[in-house]
């Protein structure tokens, strides 16, 4: 995030805003690397367990001597003895793990399509080098996603109907092929040399007993959230290569050892004061067994001199592991003692255990001395330190509530209404909530809608249907979550407004004096004009031809014939098919969407639409409207009006916004009931009078 522009008092002119500093850039790099590795940690664990169990010196071969034979099934799995050219262990680390990282990196840039091209590109560096290509995958995966994303933009809207699939498939295949060749001859060999050089540097540090000094870099980096760049960008790739050759690597223990943080928290439990002392026991459990190391960062930020405790504790732990030549078979993530022991090599349990104990003891002793000799009356402001930690992290902390006794401190600025497809129900809900938020005077709070699959953990508050909340939590674990079951008139919207009044300083009436930001407006009208208000005089004149195209007269039925929910979805969907807006398969996707989450909005309105996966069956954006004299039973709710939606882009959001406002107005709903022609319906839903 760029620094704000400042005013020069001497010259009276504005100085240019400064770009992000080095720390922020490294943080972003670390986050990107972490986002490629962390979703695939399960695969690393699987590889580590296979290695621990089935290699020639593995647990099973060690326990059951009868299986320690070159031709046994254990040797077949481990790839040794008579099966040295096969097995699971070597192909998994050579092919599966880099390809997963490459796919994830591409998917981060351009969803599944980017992931596929990223994986193809990664295969080039995998085949072009003789070491596991984790660094190569971290380069080629995002490059593949970026490439196909920009290629698609070149001919977006220029492909003749019927040729879309042909162009999509061949563009992905050709670009992936070219990138894989570049990776094979160029990137792969370069990364292999870099990996060998880094491995030699680590060997030098080990041979000269200098490896403990890495704690001088790693421990402060953890506090500043720079550790991901070091851990996933350097330690994991080099450590995995060492584990392939030696069966273990000490590098996996440099950052994951929970001892330094545990010792610090134990010192606060004994010698701390106030909130810091009372919160330390819970934080210690989360840190040691849950593996969430960031839980202790605010304690160090509150008293920076305590960094000496974690630094010396980390050095002591590394020194112990060097003495005992201990290591892990695979990365321990998260850094829980359970994960550490699960990946400990069979000959390293004593060394790993002592490294955790000694690191804890050293950190505890140093932190206790510093706390006992502290002349301050209290232990500082833990809440302020937590807020400082979140500021450096760049987002809210999922464990901050454990320290402050409640939700993480800080105002709510970004709200997202999420649904399965991000097409209809979330857009309607966001429209209603946005109006309430702005009427309450919080013009600086943005309310947008997204598909759950497109959520990132950057929002302060996430609103979803109650059946989708758990899925949303997986995508946005650090956000506050609110569940609703009535999109149009949920009482939870008023609760959200009350929460804003409690958390957002300077909100309310003062905030209402400032204009709403462009991002608070519907996507296609942002920065241009507001959507016409329902029932306003003369507003019909502002209903654009585009809106009339989206909801054409031929797609409006005043007397629906359906009597069941399924038939009503079919009726609305068939109107979309007849208009040429969707393929036949889209109607089936509308039924599938309804089976997962209800599309009943409230106030007699249902808006059935397809799943996120069915967007490929949409030819253009369109809506259909069906009115029923006898309301349809919609899973126990009464639906008088059914609006079918096929949203190819964002150009339907303004009309959805207007429809939402219409159904919040009882007079407008009455006008819809009494309308005698499709033209009247079209005018009302466009925001005009009769």
Secondary structure, DSSP 8 states (H G I E B T S, - for coil): ------B-TTT-SB-------HHHHHHHHHHHHHHHHGGGHHHHHHHHHHHHHHSTTSHHHHH-GGG-STTSHHHHHHT-GGGTT--SHHHIIIIIHHHHHHHHHHHHHHHHHHHHHHHHHHHHHHHT-SS--HHHHHHHHHHHHHHHHHHHHHTTTTS-TT-HHHHHHHHHHHHHHHHHHHIIIIIHHHHHHHHHHHHHHHHHHHHTT-GGGGHHHHHHHHHTT-HHHHIIIIIHHHHHHHHHHHS-BTTHHHHH--HHHHHHHHHHHHH--HHHHHHHHHHHHIIIII--GGGGHHHHHHTGGGHHHHHHHHHHHHHHHHHHT--BSS--SS--HHHHHHTB-TT-HHHHHHHHHHHHHHHHHHHHHHHHT--SSS---HHHHHHHHHHHHTS--TTTHHHHSSS-SS---EEEEEESSSSSHHHHHHHHHHHHHHHTT-TT-EEEEEEGGG--TT-SEEEEETTTHHHHHHH-TTSEEEEES-TTT-THHHHHHHHHHHH-TT-HHHHHTS---GGGS-TTTTTT-----TT-TTGGGG--HHHHHHS-GGGEESS----SHHHHHHHHHHHHHHTTSB-HHHHHHHHHHHHHS--EEETTEE--B--GGGGGGBSS-EEEEEEEEEEEEETTEEEEEEEEEE-SSSTTHHHHHHHHHHHT-HHHHHHHHH--SHHHHHHHHTT---
